Amino acid sequence: MDILKIEKRIDSPKVVADGEKGYFEVAGKSLPEDAIEFYKPLEKYVLAYVSAPKPKTIINLKLEYLNTSSSKKLLDIVGYFEQLPAKGFEVELNWYHRDDDQDMIDEGVEFAHMTSLKVNFILEQ
């Protein structure tokens, strides 16, 4: 699989998807005008990846802010990975946050309640 890279913009995050390494990252502010359209390439990539995943998949969410439509779309995308543990694959989902950013900590807690995957909360240095 080729690597999918979407560069960070003022209103949209950097996205990196490397199926050969089983590595996915979304970093920055996510408030695109059309979250469905923005995340379409990542969603398509993930759908292809989960049909032939690596033994271990790492998903790093390093968000500074996300709007409701981005949160919903990311939850949809993370949902595709939920089937993997039952098939014997390991999925590590990391939610990065700053110590003083209670809004993003709360968002991560809410996100964790909506996925069957274990969410690791990691303090960004």
Backbone torsions as a table, in degrees:
resi	resn	phi	psi	omega
1	MET	NA	137.2	173.6
2	ASP	-71.6	158.2	176.9
3	ILE	-81.4	134.4	174.6
4	LEU	-96.9	124.6	176.5
5	LYS	-130.4	130.0	173.4
6	ILE	-123.0	122.9	-177.5
7	GLU	-72.1	146.9	178.0
8	LYS	-67.2	139.7	173.9
9	ARG	-128.5	179.4	-179.7
10	ILE	-57.4	-41.8	-174.9
11	ASP	-108.7	5.0	-178.7
12	SER	-141.7	149.5	-174.0
13	PRO	-82.7	166.2	169.7
14	LYS	-76.6	137.1	177.5
15	VAL	-126.0	130.0	174.6
16	VAL	-130.2	127.8	175.8
17	ALA	-131.8	115.9	-178.7
18	ASP	-122.1	92.8	-177.4
19	GLY	-64.1	-28.3	179.2
20	GLU	-68.2	-30.1	178.8
21	LYS	-100.9	-8.6	-176.5
22	GLY	67.7	38.2	-173.6
23	TYR	-122.4	131.1	179.2
24	PHE	-135.2	136.0	-180.0
25	GLU	-142.9	137.3	171.4
26	VAL	-127.5	122.1	-173.0
27	ALA	-139.6	132.9	175.9
28	GLY	119.4	-155.4	179.1
29	LYS	-93.5	133.2	179.5
30	SER	-120.7	93.3	174.7
31	LEU	-142.4	50.6	179.0
32	PRO	-66.8	154.0	-179.4
33	GLU	-58.9	-38.4	-179.7
34	ASP	-129.3	92.1	-176.8
35	ALA	-63.0	-36.3	-179.9
36	ILE	-60.0	-46.9	-179.4
37	GLU	-68.6	-42.7	-178.5
38	PHE	-60.4	-44.7	-175.2
39	TYR	-86.7	-0.7	-178.7
40	LYS	-56.4	-45.6	179.3
41	PRO	-62.2	-38.8	178.5
42	LEU	-67.5	-42.7	179.5
43	GLU	-60.3	-45.0	178.6
44	LYS	-61.7	-42.7	179.2
45	TYR	-62.3	-47.1	-178.7
46	VAL	-63.6	-41.2	177.7
47	LEU	-58.2	-41.3	177.1
48	ALA	-68.2	-41.2	-177.2
49	TYR	-63.5	-46.0	-174.8
50	VAL	-67.1	-14.3	175.8
51	SER	-77.3	-19.8	177.1
52	ALA	-149.9	68.3	-174.5
53	PRO	-78.4	165.6	172.1
54	LYS	-77.9	163.0	179.4
55	PRO	-57.7	-33.9	178.0
56	LYS	-129.7	133.4	177.5
57	THR	-117.3	134.2	177.0
58	ILE	-116.5	128.3	177.4
59	ILE	-120.9	117.8	178.6
60	ASN	-110.5	118.1	174.9
61	LEU	-107.0	109.7	-176.2
62	LYS	-118.1	65.7	-172.0
63	LEU	-95.6	136.1	175.7
64	GLU	-88.3	-30.4	180.0
65	TYR	-165.8	146.5	170.8
66	LEU	-147.4	142.9	178.8
67	ASN	-86.3	173.8	-175.1
68	THR	-60.3	-43.0	-178.2
69	SER	-67.5	-34.1	176.1
70	SER	-67.8	-42.1	179.2
71	SER	-59.4	-45.9	179.1
72	LYS	-61.5	-44.7	-177.8
73	LYS	-66.6	-42.4	178.0
74	LEU	-64.5	-37.0	177.0
75	LEU	-64.6	-40.7	175.7
76	ASP	-59.1	-46.0	-177.7
77	ILE	-66.4	-45.1	177.4
78	VAL	-60.5	-32.3	178.6
79	GLY	-57.0	-31.4	178.7
80	TYR	-64.8	-28.6	-179.7
81	PHE	-79.3	-16.2	-174.7
82	GLU	-62.3	-25.7	-179.6
83	GLN	-74.8	-18.6	-171.5
84	LEU	-68.4	-45.0	-178.9
85	PRO	-56.7	-37.5	179.4
86	ALA	-65.4	-20.2	179.2
87	LYS	-97.3	8.3	176.1
88	GLY	92.7	8.9	179.2
89	PHE	-98.2	148.0	178.7
90	GLU	-95.3	134.8	176.9
91	VAL	-127.5	122.8	177.8
92	GLU	-109.7	116.3	-179.5
93	LEU	-111.1	115.5	-176.0
94	ASN	-112.2	129.2	177.5
95	TRP	-111.0	107.5	-179.4
96	TYR	-87.5	143.2	179.3
97	HIS	-153.1	156.8	172.8
98	ARG	-85.5	151.6	-178.1
99	ASP	-60.0	-33.9	-175.4
100	ASP	-95.9	7.8	-176.0
101	ASP	-104.2	76.6	-176.8
102	GLN	-60.9	-33.4	179.8
103	ASP	-60.9	-44.1	-178.7
104	MET	-75.5	-28.8	174.0
105	ILE	-65.0	-46.6	179.0
106	ASP	-61.9	-41.1	178.0
107	GLU	-60.7	-41.9	178.5
108	GLY	-64.7	-39.7	177.4
109	VAL	-62.8	-44.7	178.2
110	GLU	-62.2	-43.4	178.7
111	PHE	-58.9	-44.1	-178.5
112	ALA	-62.1	-33.2	179.1
113	HIS	-71.0	-21.1	-175.1
114	MET	-99.9	3.5	177.2
115	THR	-127.3	149.8	177.3
116	SER	-82.1	-10.1	179.2
117	LEU	-77.7	147.8	174.3
118	LYS	-73.1	133.4	179.2
119	VAL	-107.5	124.5	175.7
120	ASN	-93.6	125.2	177.5
121	PHE	-93.0	122.8	-175.0
122	ILE	-121.9	124.7	179.7
123	LEU	-77.1	122.9	177.9
124	GLU	-77.9	138.8	-179.4
125	GLN	-84.7	NA	NA
